[in-house]
Amino acid sequence: MLPLHVAQHIGPEIVEAAKARLIAAAQRAGERRPTPMWCPWPLPTGWTVTGVGWVGDERSGVRATAVACSGPGPVEHGPADCVIIAEEPGIGLGTRFAGIPGTDPGTFFDGDIATTTAHAKVRAAGWPTPLWMAKSPEDRCAYVGEAMGVWLYVVTWPAAAGYLLEEELDLHDLADDVPTHLVYGAPSPYLHGKA
C-alpha cells in the first residue's frame, strides 16, 4: 500500500511545492506528464481551496492526487466540501473518499456506464468529461469518470452538495500551472481524516 501525504496547511507555496513534487516524480519515472491535480477554475462563487494530497513514494512516484475545496452548499444552506481525486487504477484513494470498498469503482457504479447516460459532466483541461454516480454512503455524493488516462472522482459532503456539478465545472490541472488568484481556506477536515 502506497502512503498518502497530505499537506498540513494550504496556500500558494504549498500548491507550488506539490506541483514541483508531481513533476519531479514524473521525470524520475520517465513519464511524459505527471498525474493530474484537478482543481475547479474558476472556483465556484464563495469557494476556496482547502487542501492538497498525493499518494506515492520515491520509488513508485505519485500515483494519485487529491484537491479539497469548500464553500457554500449549492442547495442546502451551510458549508459544503468537495475532494477531487485523480488516480491510476488499483490505488484506492478515490474509493476511500467515496466510501466504497476496494480499489476501483467497478460494481459500485449507479447503472451500467456502457448504456447509462452520464449523471454529470465536467470539463477537464478543456475536454468534456462524463461522470457517473457511484453508490456511496448517504452522507456524501460520489461521481466517477476518466480524464487523461486515470480515474477522476468528485466526492462532495453533504450529499446535496453534488448539485455543484450542475454548473459543469471546469477542472484545471494544477500540475500544469497554478492560477495566481486561487483563494485558500482552512484545511479540509475530509482530506485530513478528521470528519
C-alpha positions as CSV (number, residue, x, y, z in Angstrom):
1,M,0.0,0.0,0.0
2,L,1.4,3.4,-1.0
3,P,1.4,6.2,1.6
4,L,-1.0,9.2,1.5
5,H,0.7,12.5,2.0
6,V,-1.5,15.5,3.0
7,A,-0.1,19.0,3.4
8,Q,-0.9,20.2,6.9
9,H,-1.5,23.8,5.7
10,I,-2.7,25.3,2.4
11,G,-1.6,28.3,0.4
12,P,0.2,29.2,-2.8
13,E,3.6,27.9,-1.6
14,I,2.1,24.5,-0.6
15,V,0.4,24.1,-4.0
16,E,3.6,25.1,-5.8
17,A,5.6,22.6,-3.8
18,A,3.0,19.8,-4.6
19,K,3.2,20.7,-8.3
20,A,7.0,20.5,-8.1
21,R,6.8,17.1,-6.4
22,L,4.5,15.8,-9.2
23,I,6.7,17.0,-12.0
24,A,9.9,15.6,-10.3
25,A,8.2,12.2,-9.7
26,A,7.1,12.0,-13.3
27,Q,10.6,12.9,-14.6
28,R,12.2,10.2,-12.4
29,A,9.7,7.6,-13.6
30,G,10.3,8.7,-17.3
31,E,6.6,9.6,-17.7
32,R,5.5,12.1,-20.3
33,R,3.4,14.0,-17.8
34,P,2.6,13.9,-14.1
35,T,-0.6,12.6,-12.6
36,P,-3.2,15.5,-12.9
37,M,-4.0,17.6,-9.8
38,W,-7.5,18.8,-10.7
39,C,-9.0,22.0,-9.2
40,P,-12.1,23.9,-10.3
41,W,-11.0,27.0,-12.1
42,P,-12.5,29.5,-11.9
43,L,-13.6,28.4,-8.4
44,P,-17.4,28.5,-7.8
45,T,-18.6,31.7,-6.1
46,G,-17.6,31.7,-2.4
47,W,-15.4,28.5,-2.7
48,T,-11.8,28.1,-1.6
49,V,-9.0,25.6,-2.0
50,T,-8.7,23.8,1.4
51,G,-6.0,21.1,0.8
52,V,-3.8,19.0,-1.4
53,G,-2.5,15.5,-1.1
54,W,-0.9,12.8,-3.1
55,V,-0.2,9.0,-2.9
56,G,3.2,7.6,-3.7
57,D,6.8,7.4,-2.6
58,E,10.2,8.0,-4.0
59,R,10.3,4.6,-5.7
60,S,6.8,4.4,-7.2
61,G,6.3,8.1,-7.9
62,V,3.0,9.9,-7.5
63,R,0.1,7.6,-8.4
64,A,-2.9,9.7,-7.1
65,T,-3.6,13.3,-6.2
66,A,-6.4,15.0,-4.2
67,V,-7.5,18.6,-4.1
68,A,-10.1,19.7,-1.5
69,C,-12.3,22.7,-1.8
70,S,-15.0,24.2,0.5
71,G,-17.8,26.7,0.0
72,P,-21.4,27.4,0.4
73,G,-23.8,24.5,-0.3
74,P,-25.4,24.8,-3.8
75,V,-28.8,23.6,-2.4
76,E,-28.8,23.5,1.4
77,H,-27.7,26.4,3.5
78,G,-24.4,25.8,5.2
79,P,-21.0,24.7,4.3
80,A,-20.1,22.1,1.6
81,D,-16.9,20.3,0.9
82,C,-15.5,18.6,-2.2
83,V,-12.5,16.4,-2.8
84,I,-11.4,15.8,-6.4
85,I,-9.2,12.8,-6.9
86,A,-7.1,11.7,-9.9
87,E,-5.6,8.2,-9.7
88,E,-4.2,5.3,-11.6
89,P,-6.3,2.1,-11.5
90,G,-5.8,0.0,-8.4
91,I,-4.7,2.7,-6.0
92,G,-8.0,3.1,-4.0
93,L,-7.8,6.8,-2.9
94,G,-11.0,7.7,-4.8
95,T,-12.9,4.7,-3.4
96,R,-11.7,5.6,0.1
97,F,-13.2,9.1,-0.1
98,A,-16.3,7.8,-1.9
99,G,-16.8,5.4,1.0
100,I,-16.9,2.2,-1.1
101,P,-14.8,-0.9,-0.7
102,G,-12.0,-2.0,-3.0
103,T,-9.6,0.0,-5.1
104,D,-11.7,0.7,-8.2
105,P,-15.4,1.7,-8.5
106,G,-16.4,-1.4,-10.6
107,T,-19.7,-2.7,-9.5
108,F,-20.5,0.4,-7.4
109,F,-21.5,2.5,-10.5
110,D,-25.1,3.5,-10.3
111,G,-26.1,1.8,-13.6
112,D,-24.2,0.3,-16.5
113,I,-21.9,3.0,-17.8
114,A,-21.9,1.4,-21.2
115,T,-25.7,2.0,-21.5
116,T,-26.4,4.8,-19.0
117,T,-26.2,8.4,-19.8
118,A,-23.7,10.3,-17.7
119,H,-25.1,11.7,-14.5
120,A,-22.9,14.8,-14.6
121,K,-20.2,16.4,-16.8
122,V,-17.1,18.5,-16.1
123,R,-14.5,19.9,-18.4
124,A,-11.1,18.5,-17.6
125,A,-8.3,20.5,-19.2
126,G,-10.9,21.8,-21.7
127,W,-12.2,18.3,-22.6
128,P,-15.9,17.3,-22.0
129,T,-15.7,14.6,-19.3
130,P,-18.7,12.5,-18.4
131,L,-19.1,11.3,-14.8
132,W,-21.3,8.6,-13.4
133,M,-22.7,8.4,-9.8
134,A,-21.2,5.8,-7.6
135,K,-23.2,4.0,-4.9
136,S,-21.8,5.7,-1.7
137,P,-22.9,6.3,1.9
138,E,-25.8,8.7,2.4
139,D,-23.6,11.4,3.9
140,R,-21.8,12.1,0.6
141,C,-22.2,12.1,-3.2
142,A,-19.6,10.5,-5.4
143,Y,-19.1,10.8,-9.2
144,V,-16.6,8.8,-11.2
145,G,-15.2,9.1,-14.7
146,E,-11.9,9.1,-16.6
147,A,-9.7,12.0,-17.6
148,M,-6.2,11.9,-19.1
149,G,-6.0,8.2,-18.7
150,V,-6.7,8.0,-15.0
151,W,-9.8,7.7,-12.8
152,L,-11.4,11.0,-11.9
153,Y,-13.5,11.1,-8.7
154,V,-15.6,14.1,-7.4
155,V,-16.8,13.5,-3.9
156,T,-19.0,16.0,-2.0
157,W,-20.3,16.4,1.5
158,P,-23.1,16.6,2.3
159,A,-24.7,14.6,-0.5
160,A,-26.8,17.6,-1.7
161,A,-23.5,19.3,-2.5
162,G,-23.3,17.0,-5.5
163,Y,-25.5,19.6,-7.2
164,L,-22.3,21.6,-7.6
165,L,-21.8,19.5,-10.7
166,E,-24.9,21.0,-12.3
167,E,-22.7,24.0,-13.1
168,E,-20.5,21.8,-15.3
169,L,-17.3,22.7,-13.6
170,D,-14.1,23.5,-15.4
171,L,-11.2,21.5,-13.9
172,H,-7.8,22.9,-14.3
173,D,-4.6,20.8,-13.8
174,L,-2.5,22.4,-11.2
175,A,0.4,20.3,-12.4
176,D,0.4,22.5,-15.5
177,D,0.3,25.8,-13.7
178,V,-1.2,27.3,-10.5
179,P,-3.5,30.3,-11.1
180,T,-2.3,33.3,-9.1
181,H,-5.8,34.2,-8.0
182,L,-6.7,30.9,-6.2
183,V,-8.3,31.6,-2.9
184,Y,-7.3,29.4,0.1
185,G,-9.3,28.5,3.2
186,A,-9.0,26.5,6.4
187,P,-7.7,22.9,5.9
188,S,-10.3,20.4,4.9
189,P,-11.4,18.0,7.6
190,Y,-12.2,15.4,5.0
191,L,-8.8,15.4,3.4
192,H,-7.2,15.3,6.8
193,G,-9.4,12.4,8.0
194,K,-11.0,14.4,10.8
195,A,-14.6,14.3,9.5
